[in-house]
Amino acid sequence: MVNRRELNPDASPEAAYGARLRSAREARGWKQDDLGLRSGYSGRHISGVETCTKSPTRPFSIAIDGAFGFTETVDSFEREWLKIKHGVLLQGFPEYVALEGLAAEIRMFEVGVIPGLLQTRAYAQALDDAAVARGVITPEQAEQRMALLMERQNALIRPVPPMIIAVLDESCIRRPVGGPAVMEAQLRHLVDFAAQPHTMLQIAPFSIGEQRPFNRLVHLLTLPDRSLVSYVESETQGHLDRELSSVLPVMRGYHQSQAVSLSQAETVDMVRQH
């Protein structure tokens, strides 16, 4: 071919994305203009992404998945774009974030800290600042994490918002983060969250002892097609699961945690008294 630029997929994540894009296109015998017509982008734009003179975006990746039939498959370009954008995140979390933005119901359980979707910006900033001070992440990575958190929270503002159910271990509200003013504002935010018509907030009190089913972060999603997804996270690993046989025991444990937790009215009283 004339002016065909050789690609080095090892040069960067974007280069790997571009090389795979070219490979998938050529495997179908398509020219760049052919893929452009199928995806709603120009052939020049396709060329730019393949050769790394243009950066891939999420809308572009979604359009490419539609053209190739890769939507919500292991070959998804949207999944690869998420890995590029959120490389500092644990395995499975970028894919979870993409599904969270589509979910009809979101259930979460957390120990020790307020979960991200319920955090105020100041509370989240205090956690990120501490992580930077410990050398766990860089200031640039902290900025990326904050930007992602804001995106996640904004994605839930919809004409028909998802039902959000949060069960928090009592340690989440007892552990001071960011100083008294930050913590006071965070607790007020929890009370405001509980007052919304599409939310439910429960505290799993210390008094339930060994009856608490979970000891780490657990998220469960119900998607519009009623399929279930679980995401479980430790300090160093994240695991996304869509197999019903694996997700159902997690869902059962979640219901058990709700059964032994305070009611929403009792929870709000505890938060206000803190």
URGIPE-V235885 format. One record per residue. N is the residue number from 1. RES is the residue in one small letter. NEAR is the number of other ideal C-beta (glycine too) atoms within 12 Angstrom. Layout:
N&RES&NEAR / N&RES&NEAR
This chain:
1&m&10 / 2&v&4 / 3&n&7 / 4&r&13 / 5&r&17 / 6&e&14 / 7&l&25 / 8&n&15 / 9&p&20 / 10&d&10 / 11&a&15 / 12&s&17 / 13&p&22 / 14&e&31 / 15&a&26 / 16&a&25 / 17&y&36 / 18&g&39 / 19&a&26 / 20&r&31 / 21&l&44 / 22&r&32 / 23&s&19 / 24&a&30 / 25&r&29 / 26&e&20 / 27&a&13 / 28&r&18 / 29&g&9 / 30&w&23 / 31&k&20 / 32&q&29 / 33&d&17 / 34&d&19 / 35&l&35 / 36&g&26 / 37&l&17 / 38&r&23 / 39&s&32 / 40&g&17 / 41&y&30 / 42&s&18 / 43&g&21 / 44&r&17 / 45&h&28 / 46&i&35 / 47&s&27 / 48&g&24 / 49&v&40 / 50&e&39 / 51&t&27 / 52&c&25 / 53&t&17 / 54&k&20 / 55&s&22 / 56&p&39 / 57&t&22 / 58&r&26 / 59&p&17 / 60&f&32 / 61&s&36 / 62&i&28 / 63&a&28 / 64&i&40 / 65&d&31 / 66&g&22 / 67&a&27 / 68&f&27 / 69&g&16 / 70&f&25 / 71&t&20 / 72&e&22 / 73&t&17 / 74&v&14 / 75&d&20 / 76&s&28 / 77&f&42 / 78&e&35 / 79&r&34 / 80&e&37 / 81&w&35 / 82&l&34 / 83&k&28 / 84&i&30 / 85&k&28 / 86&h&30 / 87&g&23 / 88&v&26 / 89&l&30 / 90&l&24 / 91&q&22 / 92&g&29 / 93&f&33 / 94&p&33 / 95&e&33 / 96&y&39 / 97&v&39 / 98&a&37 / 99&l&37 / 100&e&38 / 101&g&30 / 102&l&26 / 103&a&35 / 104&a&27 / 105&e&31 / 106&i&41 / 107&r&40 / 108&m&46 / 109&f&39 / 110&e&36 / 111&v&30 / 112&g&22 / 113&v&31 / 114&i&40 / 115&p&39 / 116&g&35 / 117&l&41 / 118&l&38 / 119&q&36 / 120&t&30 / 121&r&23 / 122&a&24 / 123&y&36 / 124&a&34 / 125&q&27 / 126&a&29 / 127&l&33 / 128&d&33 / 129&d&23 / 130&a&22 / 131&a&24 / 132&v&22 / 133&a&14 / 134&r&12 / 135&g&11 / 136&v&18 / 137&i&22 / 138&t&17 / 139&p&18 / 140&e&14 / 141&q&20 / 142&a&26 / 143&e&20 / 144&q&23 / 145&r&34 / 146&m&30 / 147&a&23 / 148&l&31 / 149&l&32 / 150&m&21 / 151&e&24 / 152&r&34 / 153&q&28 / 154&n&16 / 155&a&22 / 156&l&30 / 157&i&17 / 158&r&17 / 159&p&7 / 160&v&13 / 161&p&22 / 162&p&31 / 163&m&22 / 164&i&34 / 165&i&37 / 166&a&43 / 167&v&42 / 168&l&45 / 169&d&37 / 170&e&27 / 171&s&21 / 172&c&38 / 173&i&41 / 174&r&22 / 175&r&23 / 176&p&23 / 177&v&31 / 178&g&26 / 179&g&16 / 180&p&14 / 181&a&16 / 182&v&25 / 183&m&28 / 184&e&22 / 185&a&24 / 186&q&36 / 187&l&36 / 188&r&23 / 189&h&30 / 190&l&36 / 191&v&27 / 192&d&18 / 193&f&34 / 194&a&32 / 195&a&19 / 196&q&22 / 197&p&11 / 198&h&22 / 199&t&29 / 200&m&31 / 201&l&42 / 202&q&39 / 203&i&43 / 204&a&39 / 205&p&27 / 206&f&20 / 207&s&16 / 208&i&22 / 209&g&12 / 210&e&10 / 211&q&17 / 212&r&30 / 213&p&27 / 214&f&36 / 215&n&19 / 216&r&26 / 217&l&36 / 218&v&43 / 219&h&43 / 220&l&44 / 221&l&39 / 222&t&27 / 223&l&24 / 224&p&16 / 225&d&14 / 226&r&12 / 227&s&22 / 228&l&31 / 229&v&39 / 230&s&38 / 231&y&40 / 232&v&31 / 233&e&30 / 234&s&18 / 235&e&12 / 236&t&10 / 237&q&16 / 238&g&25 / 239&h&26 / 240&l&34 / 241&d&28 / 242&r&27 / 243&e&15 / 244&l&15 / 245&s&12 / 246&s&19 / 247&v&28 / 248&l&19 / 249&p&21 / 250&v&34 / 251&m&29 / 252&r&19 / 253&g&27 / 254&y&36 / 255&h&22 / 256&q&21 / 257&s&34 / 258&q&32 / 259&a&18 / 260&v&25 / 261&s&33 / 262&l&29 / 263&s&20 / 264&q&26 / 265&a&17 / 266&e&20 / 267&t&35 / 268&v&26 / 269&d&18 / 270&m&29 / 271&v&35 / 272&r&19 / 273&q&13 / 274&h&23
